[in-house]
């Protein structure tokens, strides 16, 4: 099967996720800038989650540009990824409204961790389908950045029970690691 339907469906789901996240933010009752102060954590959490959804959309797009065909396993792996991404609005809302308390920050990290694991599973399914010597197989062979991300998410979850703000710094650090899509995919496709 070609990748078109999978890409279109995923793009639609990600657009809905972003829409739900922004609808989770409510305008304050007051008209002064001071009235914005209580919702500032919600806004910061929204920004972080928006960046993460953008990172997944961008890297998902790059991944599928290197794929020739998809099979049922890849379709299910993609749905698994979309499931965890669909929990971003809940985790974002809970963490932001509770001003980065420990339990919501841990759950947020758990959702980030599971989305990363789901993306890794999808890459594995793609490599299995395309072959280890395929373009994507060459790119993701022993990818250290994915493993470092998983470790940092786990560390962030544990740390959130002691120092939630430090967990947010780790989550932001992982986002910064992934903000630029993997240039190896573009180089491999040019060759």
C-alpha positions in Angstrom: 0.0 0.0 0.0 1.1 3.5 -0.7 1.6 6.0 2.2 -0.9 8.6 1.1 -3.9 7.5 3.2 -1.8 6.9 6.3 -0.2 10.4 6.0 -3.6 12.1 5.4 -5.2 10.4 8.3 -2.3 11.2 10.6 -2.3 14.8 9.5 -6.0 15.1 10.3 -5.6 13.6 13.7 -2.7 15.9 14.6 -4.7 18.9 13.4 -7.5 17.9 15.7 -5.1 17.3 18.6 -3.8 20.9 18.2 -7.3 22.2 18.0 -8.4 20.4 21.2 -5.3 21.7 23.0 -6.0 25.3 22.1 -9.7 24.9 23.0 -8.6 23.7 26.4 -7.3 27.3 27.2 -10.0 29.6 28.5 -9.7 33.4 28.4 -9.7 35.0 31.8 -12.7 37.0 33.1 -10.7 40.2 33.6 -9.4 42.6 31.0 -6.1 43.5 32.5 -2.7 41.8 31.9 -2.8 40.9 35.6 -5.8 38.7 34.8 -3.6 36.6 32.5 -1.2 35.6 35.3 -3.3 32.6 36.6 -3.5 31.1 33.1 0.2 31.6 32.3 1.2 28.0 33.2 -1.6 26.7 30.9 -0.2 28.8 28.1 3.4 27.6 28.7 2.3 24.0 28.7 0.3 24.6 25.5 3.4 26.0 23.8 5.5 23.0 24.9 2.8 20.6 23.7 2.3 22.4 20.4 6.1 22.2 19.8 5.9 18.4 20.5 3.0 17.9 18.2 4.9 19.8 15.5 8.0 17.7 16.1 6.0 14.5 15.7 4.3 15.8 12.6 7.6 16.9 11.0 9.5 13.7 11.9 6.5 11.5 10.9 6.4 13.3 7.5 10.2 12.8 7.0 9.9 9.2 8.0 7.2 8.5 5.5 9.0 10.3 2.7 11.6 7.5 2.9 9.0 4.7 2.9 8.0 3.0 -0.3 5.1 1.0 0.9 3.2 0.4 4.2 1.7 -2.8 5.5 -0.8 -3.7 8.3 1.9 -3.6 11.0 2.9 -0.1 10.0 -0.7 1.0 10.0 -1.2 -0.4 13.5 2.1 1.1 14.7 0.9 4.5 13.4 -2.4 4.1 15.2 -0.5 3.3 18.4 1.5 6.5 18.0 -1.6 8.5 17.3 -3.2 7.1 20.4 -0.5 8.4 22.7 -0.4 11.7 20.8 -4.1 12.0 21.3 -3.5 12.1 25.1 -1.5 15.3 24.8 -4.5 17.6 25.3 -5.4 15.8 28.5 -1.9 15.8 29.9 -1.3 19.4 28.8 -4.5 20.7 30.3 -4.0 18.8 33.6 -0.4 19.9 34.1 -1.0 23.5 33.1 -4.1 24.0 35.3 -2.3 22.5 38.2 0.8 24.8 37.8 3.3 22.0 37.2 2.6 19.9 40.3 4.3 16.5 40.6 1.6 14.1 39.6 0.4 16.0 36.4 4.0 16.6 35.4 4.8 12.8 35.8 1.7 11.9 33.7 2.8 14.5 31.1 6.2 12.8 31.0 4.6 9.4 30.8 2.6 10.4 27.7 5.8 11.8 26.2 7.6 8.6 27.0 4.9 6.4 25.5 4.7 8.5 22.3 8.4 8.2 21.9 8.2 4.4 22.4 5.4 4.3 19.9 7.4 6.3 17.3 10.4 3.9 17.9 8.1 0.9 17.3 6.8 2.5 14.1 10.4 3.1 12.9 11.1 -0.6 13.7 8.1 -1.7 11.7 9.1 0.4 8.8 12.7 -0.9 8.8 11.3 -4.5 9.0 9.1 -3.8 6.0 11.7 -1.8 3.9 14.8 -3.8 4.9 17.9 -2.9 6.9 19.7 -1.8 3.8 16.9 0.6 2.8 17.2 4.3 3.1 15.3 4.4 6.4 17.2 1.4 7.6 20.5 3.2 7.1 19.2 6.4 8.8 17.9 4.8 11.9 20.5 2.1 12.4 21.6 2.4 16.0 19.9 5.8 16.5 21.3 7.2 19.8 19.0 10.2 19.9 15.9 8.0 20.3 17.5 6.1 23.2 18.7 9.3 24.9 15.2 10.7 24.6 13.7 7.7 26.3 16.2 7.9 29.1 15.5 11.6 29.6 11.7 11.1 29.7 12.2 8.3 32.3 14.5 10.6 34.4 11.9 13.4 34.0 9.1 11.2 35.3 11.1 10.2 38.4 12.4 13.7 39.1 8.9 15.2 38.8 8.0 13.8 42.2 10.9 15.8 43.8 11.4 18.8 41.5 8.8 19.1 38.7 10.3 22.2 37.2 13.5 20.3 36.5 11.4 17.6 34.7 10.0 20.4 32.5 13.6 21.4 31.6 14.4 17.8 30.6 11.2 17.6 28.5 12.1 20.9 26.8 15.7 19.6 26.3 14.4 16.6 24.5 12.1 18.8 22.3 15.1 20.9 21.4 17.0 17.7 20.4 14.2 16.9 17.9 13.1 20.3 16.7 15.1 19.9 13.5 14.0 16.8 11.6 16.7 14.2 11.1 18.8 15.6 8.2 20.1 12.1 7.5 16.8 11.3 5.8 17.0 14.1 3.4 20.7 13.3 2.6 19.9 9.6 2.1 17.0 10.5 -0.2 19.2 12.8 -2.3 21.8 10.1 -2.8 
